[in-house]
């Protein structure tokens, strides 16, 4: 597999780490060729130089062993472009089967707004793959429209660690985190970037105008100061609390367990891992109708969805979720189909079929 590993703990890195752990049970030995910088964000020039070194290292390494399958994990914009050499090199110089795994929710926008030579490169690269994996059924038509006839397109959702994210007693979780026991609590987890829609969530909380509701925003990013200013301007100091320090999965599980509901106000997504973590923890999910989210939140017993970029719709969804009781066991039970063990079993069947051709 080619892609990032934690840290930082993003969705793609978590997928690779989990498949490395789970796939050997299905008879597949997994080697990870790590890409992507970790640590402080590099300049564009340093990032390109790093990625070129990665490609050269891959070319050198690939000559020393023979993989049966090369599974390249990619996304949109530069994330896609830096992964092009791996698929094209494998197609030209290796007997391995190729899988292109498209993560993230902005691929359509990336392709539509790209210059013609880049669109040509995208189509050619995806057509070079034997199989293209997408994160939800709704993406099959999108990718087929881009690549035309050619590779098989297979949906495979992300998943979650069912041993870490499971229902826990809310009061006990709050006590472990040193949080107030009283009041209603919302949690969101994600990078503080515009695509995650935090500005609309803060506006939604202001529209709710409920002093008994606190929102904890866990994550960091380029909008840190801008969002803090927005909170103050909306008079939400003390009701919106930022938790910027990186948190391990075990602590994220406590934060979700301490909440009354999990909210993800994204403007674009693929198939967010944190959604499955929230469901596995037995918490109702409030989110937007983007990417693969509607393919998972298929019942009113799992949560409430609204349109992206709509603070009033989000406020109404939050009020609806806080206004009723939820069956944590039923929510968590629904999520078990997305455990990493089950996702690895599904991926192994894709591998089996590919190798049998």
C-alpha positions as CSV (number, residue, x, y, z in Angstrom):
1,X,0.0,0.0,0.0
2,X,1.2,3.5,-0.8
3,X,0.0,6.4,1.3
4,X,0.4,8.2,4.6
5,X,0.7,6.8,8.2
6,X,0.0,8.6,11.5
7,X,1.0,11.1,12.7
8,X,-1.0,13.1,11.8
9,X,-4.0,10.9,12.3
10,X,-6.1,11.7,9.2
11,X,-8.7,9.4,7.6
12,X,-6.4,7.9,5.0
13,X,-3.6,7.3,7.4
14,X,-5.9,5.6,9.8
15,X,-7.2,3.4,6.9
16,X,-3.7,2.2,6.0
17,X,-2.7,1.6,9.6
18,X,-5.8,-0.4,10.2
19,X,-5.5,-2.5,7.0
20,X,-1.9,-3.3,7.9
21,X,-3.1,-4.7,11.2
22,X,-6.2,-6.5,9.9
23,X,-5.4,-7.9,6.5
24,X,-2.9,-10.5,7.6
25,X,-5.9,-12.5,9.0
26,X,-7.1,-12.9,5.4
27,X,-3.7,-14.1,4.2
28,X,-2.3,-10.8,2.9
29,X,1.1,-9.5,4.0
30,X,0.9,-5.7,3.9
31,X,3.9,-3.5,3.3
32,X,3.3,0.3,3.6
33,X,5.3,2.7,1.4
34,X,4.9,5.8,3.4
35,X,4.2,9.1,1.6
36,X,3.2,12.5,2.9
37,X,5.1,14.8,5.3
38,X,4.4,14.6,9.0
39,X,5.2,17.3,11.5
40,X,5.0,21.0,10.7
41,X,3.5,21.9,7.3
42,X,6.3,22.3,4.8
43,X,6.5,25.0,2.1
44,X,5.4,24.1,-1.3
45,X,8.9,23.7,-2.6
46,X,9.9,21.5,0.3
47,X,6.8,19.4,-0.2
48,X,7.5,18.8,-3.9
49,X,11.1,18.0,-3.1
50,X,10.1,15.5,-0.5
51,X,7.6,13.9,-2.9
52,X,10.2,13.6,-5.6
53,X,12.5,11.8,-3.2
54,X,9.6,9.5,-2.3
55,X,9.1,8.5,-5.9
56,X,12.8,7.9,-6.4
57,X,12.9,5.8,-3.3
58,X,9.8,3.8,-4.5
59,X,11.5,3.1,-7.9
60,X,14.6,1.8,-6.1
61,X,12.6,-0.2,-3.5
62,X,10.2,-1.7,-6.1
63,X,13.1,-3.3,-7.9
64,X,14.0,-5.3,-4.8
65,X,10.7,-7.1,-4.2
66,X,7.8,-8.2,-6.2
67,X,4.4,-7.2,-5.0
68,X,1.2,-8.9,-6.2
69,X,-0.9,-5.8,-5.7
70,X,0.0,-2.1,-5.5
71,X,-2.7,-0.3,-3.7
72,X,-2.3,3.5,-4.1
73,X,-4.3,5.8,-1.8
74,X,-5.0,9.2,-3.1
75,X,-7.4,12.2,-2.9
76,X,-7.8,15.5,-4.8
77,X,-5.6,18.3,-6.1
78,X,-2.0,17.9,-5.2
79,X,-2.7,14.7,-3.2
80,X,-3.7,13.1,-6.5
81,X,-0.9,14.5,-8.7
82,X,1.8,13.4,-6.4
83,X,0.5,9.8,-6.5
84,X,0.4,9.7,-10.3
85,X,4.0,8.3,-10.7
86,X,3.3,5.3,-8.5
87,X,0.4,4.0,-10.6
88,X,2.0,4.8,-14.0
89,X,5.4,3.3,-12.9
90,X,3.7,0.1,-11.7
91,X,1.7,-0.2,-14.9
92,X,4.8,0.2,-17.1
93,X,7.5,-1.7,-15.2
94,X,5.7,-4.1,-12.8
95,X,3.6,-7.2,-13.1
96,X,1.6,-6.2,-10.1
97,X,-2.1,-5.4,-10.2
98,X,-3.0,-1.8,-9.5
99,X,-5.7,-0.3,-7.3
100,X,-6.3,3.4,-7.2
101,X,-8.2,4.3,-4.0
102,X,-9.9,7.7,-4.2
103,X,-10.5,9.3,-0.7
104,X,-12.0,12.6,0.1
105,X,-15.1,14.5,-1.1
106,X,-13.6,17.1,-3.5
107,X,-12.6,14.9,-6.5
108,X,-15.4,16.1,-8.8
109,X,-14.6,19.8,-8.0
110,X,-10.9,19.1,-8.5
111,X,-11.4,17.5,-11.9
112,X,-14.0,20.0,-13.2
113,X,-11.8,23.0,-12.4
114,X,-8.5,21.5,-13.5
115,X,-6.8,22.6,-16.7
116,X,-7.3,20.3,-19.7
117,X,-3.8,18.7,-19.5
118,X,-4.5,17.8,-15.8
119,X,-7.9,16.4,-16.7
120,X,-6.2,14.3,-19.3
121,X,-3.6,13.1,-16.8
122,X,-6.4,12.2,-14.2
123,X,-8.3,10.1,-16.7
124,X,-5.2,8.4,-18.0
125,X,-4.0,7.6,-14.5
126,X,-7.3,6.1,-13.3
127,X,-7.6,4.1,-16.5
128,X,-4.2,2.6,-15.8
129,X,-5.6,1.0,-12.6
130,X,-7.2,-2.4,-12.7
131,X,-9.6,-1.4,-10.0
132,X,-10.6,2.1,-8.7
133,X,-12.0,2.0,-5.1
134,X,-14.3,4.8,-4.0
135,X,-15.6,5.4,-0.5
136,X,-19.3,5.1,-1.1
137,X,-21.8,3.9,-3.8
138,X,-22.7,7.5,-4.7
139,X,-19.2,8.0,-6.0
140,X,-19.3,5.2,-8.6
141,X,-21.2,7.3,-11.1
142,X,-19.0,10.3,-10.5
143,X,-15.8,8.4,-11.2
144,X,-17.3,6.5,-14.2
145,X,-18.3,9.8,-15.7
146,X,-14.7,11.0,-15.4
147,X,-12.9,7.9,-16.6
148,X,-15.4,6.4,-19.0
149,X,-15.3,2.7,-19.8
150,X,-12.3,1.0,-18.3
151,X,-11.4,0.0,-14.8
152,X,-13.8,-1.7,-12.4
153,X,-15.1,0.8,-9.8
154,X,-15.8,-0.8,-6.4
155,X,-17.3,1.0,-3.3
156,X,-15.5,0.4,0.0
157,X,-16.4,2.5,3.0
158,X,-14.0,3.6,5.7
159,X,-14.4,2.1,9.1
160,X,-13.5,2.4,12.8
161,X,-11.8,0.6,15.7
162,X,-14.7,-1.1,17.4
163,X,-12.5,-2.0,20.4
164,X,-11.8,1.7,21.1
165,X,-15.1,3.3,20.0
166,X,-18.0,1.7,21.9
167,X,-20.8,3.0,24.1
168,X,-19.7,4.4,27.5
169,X,-21.6,6.0,30.3
170,X,-21.9,9.7,29.6
171,X,-21.4,11.0,33.2
172,X,-18.4,8.7,33.8
173,X,-16.8,9.9,30.5
174,X,-17.3,13.6,31.5
175,X,-15.8,12.9,34.9
176,X,-12.7,11.3,33.4
177,X,-12.2,14.4,31.2
178,X,-12.9,16.8,34.1
179,X,-16.0,18.2,32.3
180,X,-19.2,19.5,33.9
181,X,-21.8,16.8,34.4
182,X,-24.8,19.1,33.9
183,X,-25.9,20.5,30.5
184,X,-26.0,19.3,27.0
185,X,-22.7,18.7,25.1
186,X,-21.9,18.5,21.4
187,X,-18.6,17.4,20.0
188,X,-17.0,17.8,16.6
189,X,-13.6,16.5,15.6
190,X,-11.6,17.6,12.5
191,X,-9.0,20.0,11.0
192,X,-9.9,23.7,11.3
193,X,-10.2,24.3,7.6
194,X,-12.9,25.9,5.5
195,X,-14.1,22.6,4.0
196,X,-15.1,21.3,7.5
197,X,-17.8,24.0,7.8
198,X,-17.0,25.1,11.4
199,X,-18.1,28.7,10.6
200,X,-21.6,27.4,9.9
201,X,-21.7,25.3,13.1
202,X,-20.7,28.3,15.2
203,X,-23.5,30.3,13.6
204,X,-25.9,27.5,14.2
205,X,-25.1,27.4,17.9
206,X,-25.7,31.2,18.0
207,X,-29.1,30.7,16.3
208,X,-30.1,28.0,18.9
209,X,-29.6,30.5,21.7
210,X,-29.4,27.9,24.4
211,X,-27.3,28.5,27.4
212,X,-27.4,24.8,28.4
213,X,-25.6,23.6,25.3
214,X,-21.8,23.5,25.0
215,X,-19.9,22.7,21.9
216,X,-16.3,21.3,22.0
217,X,-14.3,21.7,18.8
218,X,-11.4,19.2,18.8
219,X,-8.7,19.9,16.2
220,X,-6.4,22.5,14.9
221,X,-5.7,24.2,11.6
222,X,-5.3,27.4,9.6
223,X,-8.7,28.9,10.8
224,X,-7.9,28.6,14.5
225,X,-7.7,32.4,15.2
226,X,-10.5,33.3,12.8
227,X,-12.9,30.8,14.4
228,X,-12.0,32.0,17.9
229,X,-12.8,35.5,16.8
230,X,-16.1,34.4,15.4
231,X,-17.0,32.7,18.7
232,X,-16.4,36.0,20.6
233,X,-18.3,38.1,18.0
234,X,-21.3,35.7,18.4
235,X,-21.2,36.0,22.2
236,X,-20.4,32.3,22.6
237,X,-17.4,32.5,24.8
238,X,-17.7,29.7,27.4
239,X,-20.2,27.8,25.2
240,X,-17.8,27.0,22.4
241,X,-14.6,25.5,23.7
242,X,-11.6,24.7,21.5
243,X,-9.4,21.7,22.2
244,X,-6.4,22.2,19.9
245,X,-3.9,19.7,21.2
246,X,-3.7,16.4,19.3
247,X,-5.6,13.6,21.0
248,X,-5.0,9.9,20.7
249,X,-8.0,7.7,19.6
250,X,-8.6,6.5,23.2
251,X,-9.1,10.0,24.4
252,X,-11.3,11.0,21.4
253,X,-13.5,8.0,22.3
254,X,-13.9,9.6,25.8
255,X,-14.9,13.0,24.3
256,X,-17.5,11.3,22.0
257,X,-18.7,9.2,25.0
258,X,-19.1,12.4,27.1
259,X,-21.3,14.0,24.4
260,X,-25.0,14.0,23.8
261,X,-24.4,14.0,20.0
262,X,-21.6,14.2,17.5
263,X,-21.8,16.9,14.8
264,X,-19.9,17.2,11.5
265,X,-20.9,20.3,9.5
266,X,-18.6,19.6,6.5
267,X,-19.1,21.2,3.1
268,X,-17.5,18.2,1.4
269,X,-16.6,14.7,2.6
270,X,-15.8,11.3,1.2
271,X,-16.6,8.8,3.9
272,X,-15.4,10.3,7.2
273,X,-13.9,7.9,9.7
274,X,-15.0,10.0,12.6
275,X,-18.6,9.4,11.6
276,X,-18.2,5.7,12.1
277,X,-16.4,6.3,15.4
278,X,-19.3,8.4,16.6
279,X,-21.8,5.8,15.6
280,X,-19.7,3.0,17.1
281,X,-19.8,5.0,20.4
282,X,-23.6,4.9,20.3
283,X,-24.0,8.7,19.7
284,X,-26.4,10.2,17.2
285,X,-24.8,11.9,14.3
286,X,-25.7,15.4,13.0
287,X,-24.1,16.1,9.7
288,X,-24.6,17.3,6.1
289,X,-25.8,15.6,2.9
290,X,-22.4,15.4,1.3
291,X,-20.2,12.6,-0.1
292,X,-21.0,9.2,1.4
293,X,-22.6,10.4,4.6
294,X,-26.2,9.8,3.3
295,X,-25.2,6.3,2.4
296,X,-24.5,5.5,6.0
297,X,-27.1,7.7,7.9
298,X,-30.0,5.8,6.4
299,X,-32.4,6.0,9.3
300,X,-33.8,8.7,11.6
301,X,-32.7,6.3,14.4
302,X,-29.0,7.1,13.6
303,X,-29.1,10.9,13.4
304,X,-30.3,13.9,11.4
305,X,-28.8,15.4,8.2
306,X,-29.1,18.9,6.7
307,X,-27.9,20.7,3.6
308,X,-24.2,21.9,3.8
309,X,-23.6,25.6,4.5
310,X,-27.0,26.1,6.1
311,X,-26.7,27.4,9.7
312,X,-30.4,27.5,10.3
313,X,-30.9,23.9,9.0
314,X,-28.0,22.8,11.1
315,X,-29.5,24.6,14.2
316,X,-32.8,22.8,13.5
317,X,-31.1,19.4,13.2
318,X,-29.2,19.9,16.5
319,X,-32.4,20.9,18.3
320,X,-34.1,17.8,16.9
321,X,-31.3,15.6,18.1
322,X,-31.2,17.1,21.6
323,X,-35.0,16.9,21.8
324,X,-35.4,13.2,21.9
325,X,-33.9,10.0,23.4
326,X,-31.6,7.8,21.5
327,X,-30.8,4.0,21.6
328,X,-27.0,3.9,22.0
329,X,-27.0,0.1,21.6
330,X,-28.9,0.2,18.3
331,X,-26.7,3.0,16.9
332,X,-23.5,1.1,17.9
333,X,-25.0,-2.2,16.5
334,X,-25.6,-0.6,13.1
335,X,-22.0,0.6,13.1
336,X,-20.4,-2.8,13.6
337,X,-20.7,-3.6,9.9
338,X,-18.1,-0.8,9.5
339,X,-15.6,-2.2,11.9
340,X,-12.0,-2.3,10.5
341,X,-12.2,-6.1,10.7
342,X,-15.2,-6.2,8.5
343,X,-13.8,-3.6,6.1
344,X,-10.5,-5.6,5.8
345,X,-12.6,-8.7,5.0
346,X,-14.3,-6.8,2.2
347,X,-11.0,-5.5,0.8
348,X,-9.5,-9.0,0.9
349,X,-12.4,-10.2,-1.4
350,X,-11.5,-7.4,-3.8
351,X,-7.9,-8.6,-3.8
352,X,-9.0,-12.2,-4.3
353,X,-11.1,-11.3,-7.3
354,X,-8.4,-9.2,-8.8
355,X,-5.7,-11.9,-8.5
356,X,-8.0,-14.5,-9.9
357,X,-8.4,-12.7,-13.2
